[in-house]
Amino acid sequence: MIIEITKIRLFDNMKVLDLGCGSLSPGLPGDICVFDPNLEWTPTSENLLSAGKNTPFLDQPMRGKTLMTLVDGRVVYRYNG
């Protein structure tokens, strides 16, 4: 249910703002996130990319991880776990 609501909100906002995204069509920005909902990992101060390390989730096992992010067709993040 949450995923469906997120999809609706995200794509409606992109249409309203005429951002030209939300599709992997020729000529549009190639922005995509590759996410593994089953990958288990633990955030630590060493593996967080943010300069701020103050999170209540530090050292707590989590499930779900972004594996790769592409912006304009270029890899800007790749998980090396």
C-alpha positions in Angstrom: 0.0 0.0 0.0 2.8 2.5 0.9 4.7 1.7 -2.3 1.5 2.3 -4.4 0.9 5.7 -2.6 4.6 6.7 -3.1 4.4 5.9 -6.8 1.2 7.9 -7.3 2.6 10.9 -5.3 5.9 10.8 -7.1 4.6 10.5 -10.7 1.8 13.0 -10.1 4.3 15.6 -8.8 6.6 15.0 -11.8 3.7 15.5 -14.2 2.4 18.7 -12.5 5.9 20.2 -12.4 6.6 19.0 -16.0 10.0 17.7 -15.0 10.2 15.4 -18.0 11.2 12.4 -15.9 9.6 9.2 -14.5 10.3 7.4 -17.8 13.2 5.6 -19.4 12.4 7.0 -22.8 14.9 8.3 -25.3 15.8 11.9 -24.8 14.7 12.0 -21.2 17.1 12.0 -18.2 18.4 8.5 -17.4 17.8 8.6 -13.7 17.3 5.3 -12.0 17.9 3.6 -8.6 18.6 -0.1 -8.3 17.3 -1.3 -4.9 17.5 -4.7 -3.3 14.6 -5.0 -0.7 16.1 -8.2 0.8 19.7 -7.3 1.3 20.6 -7.2 4.9 23.2 -4.7 6.2 24.1 -2.7 9.2 24.8 1.1 9.1 28.0 2.0 10.9 29.9 5.3 11.2 32.4 3.8 8.7 30.0 2.9 6.0 27.6 5.9 6.1 28.4 8.3 3.3 26.8 11.3 5.0 29.0 13.7 7.0 26.4 13.4 9.8 26.8 10.2 11.7 24.0 10.9 14.2 21.3 8.4 13.4 19.2 6.2 15.7 19.7 3.4 13.3 23.5 3.2 13.8 24.7 -0.4 14.4 21.1 -1.7 13.9 20.6 -4.5 11.3 18.4 -3.3 8.4 16.9 -4.9 5.4 16.9 -3.1 2.0 19.8 -1.4 0.3 20.3 0.9 -2.7 22.8 -0.9 -4.9 23.3 1.7 -7.6 22.1 5.1 -8.6 22.4 6.6 -12.1 21.8 10.3 -12.9 21.6 11.4 -16.5 22.8 7.9 -17.4 26.0 8.1 -15.3 26.7 6.0 -12.2 26.9 8.3 -9.2 26.7 5.6 -6.5 27.6 2.0 -6.4 27.4 -0.2 -3.3 30.6 -2.2 -2.8 29.5 -4.6 -0.1 
